[in-house]
Structures are given as C-alpha cells and as structure tokens.
Amino acid sequence: MTRLTRLYGFDDVKPQNAMGQIEEGRLTDGKGTIVLVHGAWFGGWVWRDVARLLRAEGFDVTTPTMSGLGERRHQLAPDIDLSTHIVDIVNHIEMEDLRDVTLVGWSYGGMVANGVLTRVKDRIRTLVYFDAFDPKDGESLADLVNNQLAHDLDKAGQPVPPPDLAQRWSVTDETLLALCATRIGPHPAKTMTEPVKGFRERPQGVNYVYVWCGANPASSFAPFYARASKDPQFAFVERLPHDHVVALTHPKVSADVIAKAARL
C-alpha cells in the first residue's frame, strides 16, 4: 500500500514525477522512509544520485527543497529565517504523512533537523547528522562558526553568497562544478543568525547517528563528531575519508552509510 492509497484510498495509483511519468521506486512501501535535508546554498537536487541509489535499495526517499533555494530560489527574501526552513520540512513530513522517518540533515541541514525534531519527534525514528551542525538550544549557525558576515548581511537585508566549491571543499570535477554553478545560489542570512529554540536535550526514543567527512581534520564539523563519539545516545558514528560535498562527489558512499542508519 502506498501513501497515496493510505491518504485517498486509490488502490491503483502509481507514483509519477513532475512530468507525469511513472517513477519507479518513488512513494512505494519498502525498507523505510528517508527524508534528505540539504545544506546552505544548495537544494534538494544535491541528493539526486544518492536518492536514486537508496530508492533502488527499496527505500522511500524524499528530497524537499527549503524556501529561497534550489527550484524555490525565486522565493528568496530577507525575512526567511531558520524557523521558516524548519516549518518547510515539518510541513513536508506532515503533508506526506511520513512516519518512522530517517531524517538526514547535511551541513546547515543539521540546524533544521534539530528544530524539526522538537516539533514532530513522534514521526522520527532516526536522525542522521551528515557532516552537519548539531546545535544546542539558543545556538545559531553564525555563533557556532563565529561568522560576523552573516550578522552584517542579515542587518543589511542581504543573503549570504555561495562559496567557491573548489577552494572551500576541494571539488575539482569539472562536470560537478558546472552542475553546481547553475544551481547553487545565495542563502538567506537570517537562517544563519536565528538560534535553534527548544532543543534543550536530545529526545529519548530516537536513534542518533553522526557521519563526519574527515578529509579535512580542521573542518567545522570535527567538534560535533568528537562530541557524538562520546555520547551514548548515538547508535554509531562514522568517519568518511572524503570532503564535505560527498553527496555529489561520492554518492555511493553516501547512500551506503545512510542506508546503514535507516536500518536501525
């Protein structure tokens, strides 16, 4: 039984993509449901190859894009904040009636994931911090990385420009760089300056996983990996020998570790 059947009672509905074509492996019962949350400057498109591999394994995978980014970049506005993006993902989970979800937050997506967990904890089975921020209550992304630029741009009503992927995260493949050049874009600054609210302690009854892309030992995510390694609430932690944009550079590696978490 698909989610469409559960919601509407249509026994013969087959899932279709935006072009109206049958999309095999989409919205079907399988090994579990995975929601992949992208990071700053990107969109749901960053998970394209990872999602394809996970669906081939029988998982039900969704890749929502948050306000002002990716295919929703026409919505970019100064008032989009972290709460907006949290609501984007909460609404996606609720409108699709997703349950027993493996929620994967990549990079900035970890900020969003913690906020989502405070609102729909009963729908989340496993939370995966995929080379991601893991903020405590009252912490913003700008606080965690001491980013004054985000505060300055927020005050000016301007978005944060995307980084140079080759310089910052060692992306050298020309095809990937060309793909990203047309898809990454400015990120709403207020999402980086608004702190997470209500995440005072890690909720019980949820599996936690931390995946660190440790090619750069001095990365911003090393402290979160170290903290998770000592936290008994984490089912497992894993270090990958790759850099931050691993979903694009090594989709099979990414899909394998996410599938491992989704089987918890």
N, C-alpha and C positions, 0 to 999 in steps of 0.2 A: 504493500500500500504506500503510495507516495504522499507527500504533504498536501498536494492538491486534492487527493482523494479524501484525506482526513478533514480538510477545510471545507470542501464543497461537495463531496460525495460523487465526484466524477470518476467512475471506475476505469474509463478508457482514455483518460487524458494522458498524453505523452509530453514530457518537458520539451520546450522549444527555446531557442536563443532569440536574440533581438531581431533576427532576420526571418523568424518564423520557421526555422529549420529544426528538425528533431536533433536534440543534443544528448547523445548517449552518455549515461553516467551522471547526469545532472538531475537533482531533485529525486533521486531514487533511494529506496531503502538499501542499506549496505552495512559497512562496518562501523559507521558512526558519522556524526556531523562535525565538520571543521569550519570555523569562521576565521579567515585570514585578514588581519588588520594591517594595513600598510603604514609606512612611516611618513615623516615630513617630506614635502615636495613631490612625493610620488602619488600613486593612486592604486586602485585595485588591480590595474594592469600589471603591476610589478610581480604579481603572483601567477601570471598566466601559465608558465611552464610548470611551476610547482603544482598548481591546481590540476592541471591536465594529468600529471603523474599520479596524484592522490586519487583522482576520480577513476583512473584505470585500475587502482587497487581496490575500488569498491566503496570509497568514502564519498559522502555527500559534502561538497565543498562550496562555500560562497566566498566572494571577494568584494565586499562592499567598498565603495569609494566615499570618502568623507567630504563634507561641504568645502567648496572652493578649490578642489584639487582634481587632477585627472580629468575625466569626462565631465566633471562638475566645476571646472575652473571658471566657467562663466559666472558662477555664483560668488566668486571671491569678493569679500567685503571686510572692512576693518573691524566689524563687530563680531566676526566669527571667533569664538574662543574655545577653550578646552571643553567646556560644558556642551557646546554645540556638537562637537565631534563625539562626545560620549553619547549624546542623545541620538546621533546618526546611527551608531552601532546598536544601541539599545532598541531603537525602533525597528531596525533591520531584523534583529533576533525575534522581537515580539511579533512583527507583522508576518514574518515567515514561519512563526510558531516553532522555532527551533528549541530543542531540549537536549539535555545530555551533551552539551556543546564542548568541543575542544576549541577554546578561544586562543588564537595565536596573535600576539602583539609584537610587531617588529619595530625596533628603534623607538621613535616617538610613539608608536602604537602601544608601547607598554604603559605610557601615561594614560592613554584612553582605556586600555584594558582594566587597569585598577579601578577607574571610575565606573566602568560597565559592571564590574564585579559587585560593587556596592549596591547596584540597582536591580540586577537580575541574577543574583547569586544562585537562586534555585534552578536556573537554566544552565548553569556552567558546571561541567564535570571536571575539566582540566584547563588550567591556564598555563600557557607556554610563553615565557618571556624569550623572544627570539632575538638575541643580541639587542636587548631593549632596556629602556629605563624602567626602574621599579621604585617609584616614588612613595614616600610616606605621606601621611596626612599633612597638608599645609605646604608641601614642596611643589615648586613649578620646575619645568624643564630649564628655564633660564637660571634658576637657583642652583640646579644640580651641576650645570656646566659653567656657571659664572659668566653668563652671556649678557653683557650690558647692551649689546647691539639690539637684541630682541626687545628690551625695555625701551630703548630710544626709538626704534621703529614703531613700536606699539603706540607710544605717545604721539608720534607723527602721523599715525593712521596709515602706515606703510607696511607691506608684507616683507617677509624675510626672503631675500633672493636665494636661489638654489646654489649649492656648492659645485665646484669643479670635481666631477667624479673621478677623473684620472689622478688628480693631485690628492684629494682627500681620502679616497677609498681604493686606490690602485686599480681602477677599472681601465684596462688597456685595449680590450677587444673593440675594434672599430665599428663592427656591426652593432654591438651593445651601446656604444657611445652615441651612434646615430639614432638608435631607437629612443634612447633616453632624451636626446636633445629636443625631440619633438613632443615629449610627454611630461617631463618634469617641469615644474613651474614654481612661482613664488608661493610661500606658505604664510597663512595668516598669523601675524606676530602675537596676537592676543592668546593664541593657543599655547604659546610658549611661556607666557607670563602669568597666566591664571594657575593657581595651585590646585592640586587634587584635594577634594573635600570628602571627608567621611571614611577615609581608608586608615583607620586608627590601628587596626590589627588585621592580620591575614585571616580571612574566614576559614573556619573548620569545614570539613566535608568536601573540599575541593583538592584535586591533585595539582601540585605545582611543579613546573619544570623550568630550568634555566639553560638556554643554549647560548654559548658565547663564541663569537667569531674571533678567535685569539691570534690571528696572524699579526696583529699589532698589539703587543702586550701593554702598551700605554693607552689603549682606547678608552673612551668614556664609559664603556660598559664593563671593564675589568672589575671595578669595585662591587658591582651588583652580582657578578659571577662569584666573586670571593665570598660575599655575604651569603648567597644562596648555598654555596658549598658547605657552609657550617649550620644551615638551618634544617632541622629535622622535618619540617613541613614539606620540604621539596622531595618529590619522588625520585628524581635524578637530576643531575646537572651534566652538561656535556660541552666540551671544548672542540670547536671545529678549526682546522688549520687554514682558514680562509679569512678574507676580509669582509667588511660589513654588508656589501651588496650581494651576498651569497645566493639569494633567491634568483638573481639574474645570472651570476657567473657559474654557479654550481646547483642548478635546480634539483638534480637527482639526490645530491647530498642533503639538501634542504628538505625534500619530500620524505626521505628515509627517516630523518630524526623527528619530523612532525608526525609521521605515521607511528613511530615508536611511542610517542607521547599519547597519541589518540587511542592506543590500545590499552592504556592503563585502566 
